[in-house]
């Protein structure tokens, strides 16, 4: 209801599927793949389209899909890795060009951390830093978005919206699957978002997040059909001092 009422201001960052093609990658979704292709094209004096597996750079056998699908009568299709490109999706010609001793597949195989060392381009680094800030430093630039977990999908969506001002962000359990060190990094990011004038609303059970909130709304008394009632509203200090909910008990033990 809240999101519908303020639809022009609300950015809902959930764990649902990303609206993109089945060929999309972090690099293409966040908009810096074009910059990578420009760098390759400039370095080698060739067309940018040669470094796209959706265009001239596509493997001629699998057409840039990386797999070959064999249709069988009365049976499910058989999907095999393309033997011509070994699943890279690129033609031999595209892979024959290099940028700082790496071809396009080498670059797309870099993790975010490795790419931050490799690239100097400001636009590329801006997107990479956004991914690093949301705990995706381990992800490769060319990983298919279809292979991401729900938590990873949510964080890459958040990375896409970073830098916007005056919005209301709603996130559903953003710490899912995160190591505690990455959770701390995420908390710092949320604080920066608020400092820029954004409102951040988080549905979360992680106490590291809960105790950093400016305002807590504790819903209960239990989960699912046994919940739905507002059990407490207030600051973390007020919850610790006077809260009588399960969350308040856990928060006291956590401090």
C-alpha positions in Angstrom: 0.0 0.0 0.0 2.8 2.4 1.0 4.8 1.7 -2.2 1.7 2.2 -4.4 0.8 5.5 -2.7 4.3 6.9 -3.2 5.1 5.1 -6.4 7.0 8.1 -7.9 9.3 8.2 -5.0 9.7 4.6 -3.8 12.4 2.3 -5.1 11.5 -1.2 -4.2 14.6 -3.4 -4.0 13.5 -7.0 -3.6 14.9 -10.4 -4.3 12.7 -11.1 -7.3 14.0 -11.9 -10.8 15.7 -9.0 -12.6 13.9 -7.7 -15.7 16.6 -8.3 -18.3 17.5 -10.7 -21.1 18.8 -14.1 -20.4 22.2 -12.9 -21.8 22.5 -10.1 -19.3 25.5 -9.8 -17.0 26.5 -7.4 -14.1 28.5 -5.4 -16.6 25.5 -5.0 -19.0 22.9 -4.5 -16.3 24.9 -1.7 -14.6 25.7 -0.1 -17.9 29.5 -0.3 -18.0 29.8 -3.0 -20.6 29.6 -0.4 -23.3 32.6 1.4 -21.8 34.6 -1.9 -21.7 33.8 -2.5 -25.4 34.9 1.1 -26.2 38.2 0.5 -24.5 38.8 -2.6 -26.5 37.7 -1.0 -29.8 40.0 2.0 -29.2 43.0 -0.1 -28.3 42.7 -2.3 -31.3 41.2 0.2 -33.8 38.2 -2.1 -34.6 34.4 -1.8 -34.1 32.9 -1.9 -30.7 30.3 -4.5 -31.9 33.1 -7.0 -32.2 33.2 -7.3 -28.4 29.5 -8.0 -28.0 28.2 -11.6 -28.0 24.8 -10.1 -29.2 26.4 -8.7 -32.3 29.5 -9.2 -34.5 31.5 -10.8 -31.8 29.1 -13.8 -31.3 30.2 -17.3 -31.9 28.9 -18.3 -35.3 27.8 -21.8 -34.1 25.8 -20.9 -30.9 25.0 -17.3 -32.0 26.4 -15.9 -28.7 24.4 -18.2 -26.4 27.3 -20.3 -25.2 25.2 -23.4 -25.5 23.7 -25.5 -28.3 20.1 -26.8 -27.8 19.1 -30.0 -29.5 15.3 -30.5 -29.8 14.1 -34.0 -29.3 10.7 -35.4 -30.3 8.6 -36.3 -27.2 11.5 -35.4 -24.9 12.9 -32.4 -23.2 15.5 -30.5 -25.2 19.2 -31.4 -24.6 21.4 -28.4 -23.7 25.1 -28.7 -24.2 28.0 -26.3 -24.0 29.0 -25.0 -27.4 32.1 -26.9 -28.5 33.1 -24.2 -30.9 33.5 -21.5 -28.3 33.7 -23.7 -25.2 30.8 -21.7 -23.7 32.5 -18.3 -24.0 29.9 -17.1 -26.5 32.5 -15.2 -28.5 34.1 -15.9 -31.9 37.8 -16.6 -32.3 38.2 -13.2 -34.0 36.8 -11.4 -31.0 39.1 -13.3 -28.7 42.2 -12.4 -30.8 42.1 -8.8 -29.6 43.6 -7.7 -26.2 43.5 -4.9 -23.7 46.5 -4.8 -21.3 47.2 -8.5 -22.2 43.6 -9.6 -21.6 41.0 -10.6 -24.2 37.3 -9.8 -23.6 36.7 -13.2 -21.9 39.6 -12.6 -19.6 38.1 -9.3 -18.6 34.6 -10.6 -18.1 36.1 -13.3 -15.9 37.5 -10.7 -13.5 35.9 -10.4 -10.1 34.8 -6.9 -9.0 37.9 -6.7 -6.7 40.2 -7.6 -9.6 38.5 -5.3 -12.0 38.9 -2.3 -9.6 42.7 -2.9 -9.9 42.6 -3.4 -13.7 40.4 -0.5 -14.8 41.2 3.3 -14.5 38.1 4.5 -16.4 35.9 6.6 -14.0 32.5 5.3 -15.2 33.6 1.7 -15.0 35.1 2.2 -11.5 32.0 4.0 -10.3 29.9 1.0 -11.1 32.5 -1.4 -9.7 32.6 0.5 -6.4 28.8 0.4 -6.1 29.0 -3.4 -6.4 31.8 -3.6 -3.9 29.8 -1.4 -1.5 26.8 -3.8 -1.5 29.0 -6.9 -0.8 29.5 -8.2 -4.4 33.2 -7.9 -4.6 33.5 -11.6 -5.4 31.2 -11.6 -8.4 32.6 -11.7 -12.0 31.7 -9.1 -14.5 30.3 -11.7 -17.0 28.3 -13.9 -14.6 24.8 -14.5 -16.1 22.2 -12.7 -14.0 20.0 -15.8 -14.3 22.5 -17.6 -12.0 22.3 -15.1 -9.1 20.7 -16.0 -5.8 17.8 -13.9 -4.4 20.2 -12.0 -2.1 22.6 -11.3 -4.9 19.8 -10.0 -7.2 18.7 -7.6 -4.5 22.1 -6.2 -3.9 22.9 -5.7 -7.6 19.6 -3.9 -7.9 20.6 -1.7 -5.0 24.0 -1.0 -6.7 22.1 0.2 -9.8 20.2 2.8 -7.8 23.0 4.1 -5.6 23.6 7.8 -6.0 20.0 8.8 -6.3 18.7 11.4 -3.9 15.4 12.1 -2.3 14.0 8.7 -2.8 12.4 6.1 -0.5 14.2 2.8 -0.6 12.4 -0.4 0.6 14.6 -3.4 1.1 13.5 -7.0 2.1 16.2 -8.7 4.2 19.2 -7.3 2.3 21.7 -9.2 4.6 20.5 -12.6 3.3 23.7 -14.7 2.5 26.1 -12.0 3.6 29.1 -12.5 5.8 29.1 -10.3 8.9 32.0 -8.1 7.5 29.9 -7.4 4.4 26.9 -6.6 6.6 29.0 -3.9 8.3 29.9 -2.5 4.9 26.2 -2.5 4.0 25.3 -0.6 7.1 27.8 2.1 6.2 26.2 2.3 2.8 22.7 2.7 4.3 24.0 5.5 6.5 25.5 7.3 3.4 22.2 6.9 1.6 20.3 8.6 4.5 22.9 11.3 4.7 22.2 12.1 1.0 18.5 12.7 1.9 17.0 9.3 1.2 14.7 7.4 3.4 15.6 3.7 3.9 13.0 1.2 5.1 14.3 -2.2 5.8 12.4 -5.5 6.6 15.1 -7.4 8.5 15.8 -9.8 11.3 19.5 -9.2 11.5 20.2 -7.5 14.9 23.3 -5.7 13.5 20.9 -3.9 11.2 18.1 -3.5 13.8 20.3 -1.8 16.4 21.5 0.8 13.8 18.0 1.9 12.9 16.7 5.4 13.7 13.2 3.9 14.3 12.1 0.4 14.8 8.6 -1.1 14.1 8.4 -4.6 15.7 5.7 -6.7 14.2 4.4 -9.9 16.0 3.8 -11.6 18.2 4.9 -14.5 16.0 5.5 -15.0 12.3 3.1 -15.6 9.4 -0.6 -15.8 10.3 0.2 -15.5 14.0 1.7 -12.0 13.4 0.7 -8.7 11.9 0.3 -6.7 15.1 2.6 -3.8 15.9 4.2 -4.8 19.2 6.6 -1.9 19.6 7.6 1.4 18.0 10.6 3.5 19.0 14.4 3.9 18.9 16.8 1.0 19.6 17.5 2.6 23.0 13.8 2.7 23.9 13.4 -0.9 22.8 16.3 -2.1 25.0 15.0 0.0 28.0 11.3 -0.8 27.8 10.6 -3.3 25.0 8.7 -6.4 26.0 9.0 -8.3 22.7 11.1 -11.3 21.6 13.1 -8.9 19.5 13.8 -6.6 22.4 15.0 -9.5 24.5 17.4 -10.6 21.7 18.6 -7.0 21.3 19.5 -6.7 25.0 21.6 -9.9 24.8 23.2 -8.7 21.6 24.4 -5.4 23.0 
